[in-house]
Amino acid sequence: MNNNEKNEKIAVFPGSFDPITLGHCDIIIRALNLFDKIIIAVGKNFEKKNMFSLQKRKEWIRKTFFDFPYKHKIEIDSFNGLTISFCIKKKAKFLLRGIRNQFDFEFEKDILFANKKLDKTNLIETVYLFSSYEKSHICSSVVRDIMKNGGDYTLFVPTSVKIE
């Protein structure tokens, strides 16, 4: 491993991305200024019933950033199990999370403390970005509800997200 790899600032941005939203994109794009690489980590939670397959979610993310000028700084992967274990496996020193409101903050605070206990390396730092004001109301569960009920979901997702 050379010095550049050793000092590379890699962040993992985990989520179900069911589907990816403009809120997710907002966090990713703004975080590219902070990190050398962002690994968009699509979680495979077998307990959670996703609306879209893992393959479809990864495809939408890939298409979203396909023509993006900094796409070389984005990696798309999937994982199951603990996020902190995935960070260690990928040699990521940062865990990137977005916060939309006070409810996200309280939830994320509990996750932060659990991750600190689980991180035996003591090398992974969680970095939070607040959602942009214009995107702070967007969440995947609301988008899924709009999709299920025939509403115009395209207002909340990148153009790559299309349901047939």
Secondary structure, 3 states (H helix, E strand, C coil): CCHHHHHCCEEEEEECCCCCCHHHHHHHHHHCCCCCEEEEEEECCCCCCCCCCHHHHHHHHHHHCCCCCCHHHEEEEEECCCHHHHHHHCCCCEEEEEECCHHHHHHHHHHHHHHHHHCCCCCCEEEEEECCHHHCCCCHHHHHHHHHCCCCHHHCCCCCCCCC
